[in-house]
C-alpha cells in the first residue's frame, strides 16, 4: 500500500471519529443515524453536477449496498437494545474486518500476505480491547451476541459491495455521491414508514450538527471507497477501524477523560497492527 493511500485512510478514520463525536446530541441512535444519512445526502446532491453517472455495471452493487447499509443501521440499533456498548461494539466492528478478509480471499481473490494478515489480526485485537468496558455480564446470551454478529455481517457486506461497485463504476467519486443520495432517501423512507414523523421531528433542531456530521461522514467514506479501488478491500476495511483510536484520543485530549490501562494497551496494539499493514 502506497504512503498516499495509507495517509488518506488515516485521514478518513479521523473524520469518522470526528463526525461520531459531533453528533452525540442526545437523540436515540436511529434518529441520529437518519439525521446524518439525510444530511450527507443533502451535501451530495449539488456535487452530482460535477461527476459522471456511474457505469451500469455498478448499479446492482450500489443497490445491494443501500440495502446492506439500511440493514446495518437497523441491526445495530437492535443490538444496542439487547446489549451494552462494551459487548456490541467490539463484536460488530472487530469481527467485520476478519469476515471481509475471509470473504475477499474466497470470492474476490484478494489474498493477504502473511504480514498483512498478522497486521489485521493485531489491529482487530486492539479494536476489541479499546471498546471493552468492564466484564461482560454472565446473563448476556444470544439475544445480544447474535444481533452484534449480524451487524458485522452487514458491515462486511457493504464494504465488499462498495469496493467492487466502485471498481465497476468508472469513478469512485460518482459512485460515492450517488450511493449517499440513495442511502439518505432510502433511510428516511424506512424510518418514516416504521416510526412516522415522531422519529424525525426531534432531530430537526440539530440540523447544523447533522450537516457537519453528514459532510464528515461523506468525506470519510468517500476516501475509503476510493482507497478500495487502489488497495485490497480487507486492508482498507481494517485500517478504517483505527477511528476508535482517534475517538479515544479525542476523548482524552478534548474531553479530559483518563487513559485507562486497557485503552493504553489497545492503542499500542492498534499502532502495531497499522505498522505491520503499512510495512507489509
C-alpha positions as CSV (number, residue, x, y, z in Angstrom):
1,X,0.0,0.0,0.0
2,X,1.4,3.4,-1.0
3,X,2.1,6.1,1.5
4,X,-0.6,8.4,-0.1
5,X,-3.3,5.8,0.2
6,X,-2.3,4.9,3.7
7,X,-2.4,8.5,4.9
8,X,-5.7,9.1,3.1
9,X,-7.3,6.2,5.0
10,X,-5.9,7.5,8.3
11,X,-7.5,10.9,7.5
12,X,-10.8,9.1,6.8
13,X,-10.6,7.3,10.1
14,X,-10.0,10.7,11.9
15,X,-13.0,12.2,10.0
16,X,-15.1,9.1,11.0
17,X,-14.3,9.7,14.7
18,X,-15.0,13.4,14.3
19,X,-18.5,13.0,12.9
20,X,-19.4,10.5,15.6
21,X,-18.2,13.0,18.3
22,X,-20.1,15.9,16.7
23,X,-23.5,14.1,16.5
24,X,-23.5,13.0,20.2
25,X,-26.6,15.2,20.7
26,X,-28.8,13.1,23.0
27,X,-31.1,11.6,20.3
28,X,-31.7,7.9,20.1
29,X,-29.3,6.1,17.7
30,X,-31.8,5.5,14.9
31,X,-32.8,9.2,14.8
32,X,-29.1,10.2,14.8
33,X,-28.3,7.8,12.0
34,X,-31.2,9.1,10.0
35,X,-30.1,12.7,10.6
36,X,-26.6,12.0,9.4
37,X,-27.7,10.0,6.4
38,X,-30.1,12.7,5.2
39,X,-27.6,15.4,5.8
40,X,-24.9,13.5,3.8
41,X,-27.4,13.1,1.0
42,X,-28.2,16.8,1.1
43,X,-24.4,17.6,0.8
44,X,-24.0,15.1,-2.0
45,X,-26.9,16.3,-4.3
46,X,-25.3,19.5,-5.6
47,X,-22.0,17.7,-6.1
48,X,-23.7,15.3,-8.6
49,X,-23.4,18.0,-11.2
50,X,-19.6,17.7,-11.2
51,X,-19.4,13.9,-11.8
52,X,-20.5,11.5,-14.5
53,X,-23.2,8.9,-13.9
54,X,-21.7,5.6,-12.7
55,X,-21.4,2.9,-15.3
56,X,-24.4,0.4,-15.5
57,X,-22.3,-2.4,-14.1
58,X,-22.0,-0.7,-10.8
59,X,-25.7,-0.1,-10.1
60,X,-26.5,-3.6,-8.8
61,X,-23.6,-3.3,-6.3
62,X,-24.9,0.1,-5.3
63,X,-28.5,-1.2,-4.8
64,X,-27.1,-4.0,-2.7
65,X,-25.1,-1.6,-0.7
66,X,-28.1,0.7,0.1
67,X,-30.0,-2.4,1.3
68,X,-27.0,-3.5,3.4
69,X,-26.5,-0.1,4.9
70,X,-30.1,0.0,6.0
71,X,-29.8,-3.5,7.4
72,X,-26.7,-2.4,9.3
73,X,-28.4,0.6,10.8
74,X,-31.4,-1.4,12.0
75,X,-29.3,-4.3,13.2
76,X,-27.0,-2.0,15.2
77,X,-30.0,-0.3,16.8
78,X,-31.4,-3.7,17.7
79,X,-28.0,-4.9,19.0
80,X,-27.7,-1.8,21.3
81,X,-31.2,-2.6,22.7
82,X,-30.0,-6.2,23.6
83,X,-26.5,-5.5,24.9
84,X,-24.4,-2.6,26.0
85,X,-21.7,-0.8,24.0
86,X,-18.8,-2.8,25.6
87,X,-20.3,-6.1,24.2
88,X,-21.8,-4.9,20.9
89,X,-19.2,-2.6,19.5
90,X,-16.1,-4.9,19.7
91,X,-18.1,-7.8,18.2
92,X,-19.6,-5.8,15.4
93,X,-16.6,-3.6,14.4
94,X,-13.9,-6.1,15.3
95,X,-15.4,-9.1,13.6
96,X,-16.2,-7.3,10.3
97,X,-12.6,-6.9,9.0
98,X,-12.0,-10.6,9.7
99,X,-15.1,-11.5,7.7
100,X,-14.2,-9.1,4.9
101,X,-10.7,-10.6,4.7
102,X,-12.1,-14.1,4.6
103,X,-14.8,-13.4,2.0
104,X,-12.4,-11.3,0.0
105,X,-10.0,-14.2,-0.2
106,X,-12.6,-16.8,-1.1
107,X,-14.8,-14.8,-3.6
108,X,-12.9,-11.8,-4.7
109,X,-9.4,-13.4,-5.0
110,X,-7.7,-10.8,-2.7
111,X,-5.5,-13.0,-0.6
112,X,-3.5,-11.0,2.0
113,X,0.2,-11.7,2.6
114,X,1.2,-13.3,6.0
115,X,2.4,-10.0,7.3
116,X,-0.8,-8.2,6.2
117,X,-2.9,-10.9,7.9
118,X,-1.0,-10.6,11.1
119,X,-1.4,-6.8,11.0
120,X,-5.2,-7.1,10.5
121,X,-5.4,-9.6,13.5
122,X,-3.4,-7.4,15.8
123,X,-5.3,-4.3,14.8
124,X,-8.7,-6.1,15.3
125,X,-7.5,-7.2,18.8
126,X,-6.8,-3.6,19.6
127,X,-10.3,-2.6,18.5
128,X,-11.8,-5.2,20.7
129,X,-9.7,-4.1,23.7
130,X,-10.3,-0.4,23.0
131,X,-14.1,-0.9,23.1
132,X,-14.2,-3.3,26.0
133,X,-15.6,-1.7,29.2
134,X,-15.5,-3.9,32.2
135,X,-16.7,-7.5,32.4
136,X,-19.5,-8.9,30.2
137,X,-22.4,-10.0,32.5
138,X,-22.8,-13.7,32.7
139,X,-26.5,-13.3,31.9
140,X,-25.8,-12.0,28.4
141,X,-26.7,-14.6,25.8
142,X,-27.5,-15.0,22.1
143,X,-30.1,-12.1,22.3
144,X,-27.2,-9.7,22.4
145,X,-24.4,-11.6,20.6
146,X,-26.4,-12.6,17.6
147,X,-27.5,-9.0,16.6
148,X,-23.9,-7.9,17.0
149,X,-22.7,-10.6,14.8
150,X,-25.4,-9.8,12.3
151,X,-24.2,-6.2,12.3
152,X,-20.7,-7.4,11.5
153,X,-22.1,-9.3,8.5
154,X,-23.7,-6.1,7.2
155,X,-20.5,-4.1,7.6
156,X,-18.5,-6.7,5.8
157,X,-21.2,-7.0,3.1
158,X,-21.4,-3.3,2.3
159,X,-17.6,-2.9,2.4
160,X,-17.2,-5.6,-0.3
161,X,-20.2,-4.4,-2.3
162,X,-18.9,-0.8,-2.3
163,X,-15.3,-1.8,-3.1
164,X,-16.5,-3.9,-6.1
165,X,-19.1,-1.4,-7.1
166,X,-16.7,1.5,-7.2
167,X,-14.3,-0.6,-9.3
168,X,-17.0,-1.2,-11.8
169,X,-18.4,2.3,-11.8
170,X,-15.6,4.1,-13.7
171,X,-15.4,6.7,-11.0
172,X,-15.2,6.2,-7.2
173,X,-16.4,9.8,-6.8
174,X,-19.6,9.4,-8.8
175,X,-20.3,6.0,-7.1
176,X,-19.9,7.5,-3.7
177,X,-22.1,10.5,-4.3
178,X,-24.9,8.5,-5.9
179,X,-24.7,6.0,-3.1
180,X,-25.1,8.6,-0.4
181,X,-28.0,10.3,-2.1
182,X,-29.8,7.0,-2.5
183,X,-28.9,5.8,1.0
184,X,-30.3,9.0,2.6
185,X,-33.5,8.8,0.7
186,X,-34.0,5.1,1.5
187,X,-33.1,5.5,5.2
188,X,-35.6,8.4,5.5
189,X,-38.3,6.4,3.8
190,X,-37.7,3.3,6.1
191,X,-37.7,5.4,9.3
192,X,-40.9,7.3,8.3
193,X,-42.7,4.1,7.4
194,X,-41.6,2.5,10.6
195,X,-41.8,5.2,13.2
196,X,-43.5,8.1,11.4
197,X,-42.7,11.7,11.9
198,X,-42.0,11.2,15.6
199,X,-38.7,9.7,14.7
200,X,-37.6,12.6,12.6
201,X,-39.0,15.7,14.3
202,X,-36.7,15.6,17.3
203,X,-33.7,15.7,15.0
204,X,-34.7,18.9,13.2
205,X,-33.3,21.4,15.7
206,X,-29.9,19.7,15.3
207,X,-29.7,20.2,11.5
208,X,-26.4,22.2,11.8
209,X,-24.8,19.3,13.7
210,X,-26.3,17.0,11.1
211,X,-24.8,18.9,8.2
212,X,-21.3,18.9,9.7
213,X,-21.6,15.3,10.6
214,X,-23.0,14.4,7.2
215,X,-20.2,16.2,5.4
216,X,-17.6,14.4,7.5
217,X,-19.3,11.1,7.0
218,X,-19.4,11.6,3.3
219,X,-15.8,12.6,3.2
220,X,-14.6,9.7,5.3
221,X,-16.4,7.0,3.3
222,X,-15.6,8.8,0.0
223,X,-11.9,8.3,0.8
224,X,-12.5,4.7,1.9
225,X,-14.3,3.8,-1.3
226,X,-11.6,5.4,-3.4
227,X,-8.9,3.5,-1.5
228,X,-10.8,0.3,-2.1
229,X,-10.2,0.8,-5.9
230,X,-6.5,1.1,-5.2
231,X,-5.8,-1.4,-2.5
232,X,-7.3,-4.7,-1.1
233,X,-10.7,-4.1,0.3
234,X,-9.9,-6.1,3.5
235,X,-6.9,-3.8,4.3
236,X,-8.9,-0.7,3.8
237,X,-11.7,-2.1,6.0
238,X,-9.3,-2.9,8.7
239,X,-7.5,0.4,8.7
240,X,-10.8,2.3,8.8
241,X,-11.3,0.8,12.3
242,X,-8.5,3.0,13.6
243,X,-11.3,5.5,14.0
244,X,-11.7,4.1,17.5
245,X,-8.1,5.1,18.2
246,X,-8.8,8.7,17.1
247,X,-12.0,8.7,19.1
248,X,-10.1,7.6,22.2
249,X,-7.5,10.4,21.7
250,X,-10.3,12.9,21.2
251,X,-11.9,11.8,24.5
252,X,-8.6,12.2,26.3
253,X,-7.3,15.4,24.8
254,X,-10.6,17.3,24.4
255,X,-13.0,15.8,27.0
256,X,-10.4,15.2,29.6
257,X,-11.2,11.5,30.1
258,X,-8.4,9.4,31.7
259,X,-6.4,7.0,29.6
260,X,-7.1,3.7,31.4
261,X,-4.8,0.7,31.2
262,X,-6.9,-1.3,28.7
263,X,-7.1,1.7,26.4
264,X,-3.3,2.3,26.6
265,X,-2.7,-1.3,25.7
266,X,-5.3,-1.1,22.9
267,X,-3.5,2.0,21.5
268,X,-0.3,0.0,21.3
269,X,-1.9,-3.0,19.6
270,X,-3.7,-0.8,17.0
271,X,-0.5,1.1,16.3
272,X,1.4,-2.2,15.9
273,X,-1.3,-3.6,13.6
274,X,-1.2,-0.4,11.5
275,X,2.6,-0.5,11.3
276,X,2.6,-4.1,10.2
277,X,0.0,-3.4,7.5
278,X,1.9,-0.3,6.3
279,X,5.3,-2.1,6.1
280,X,3.9,-5.3,4.5
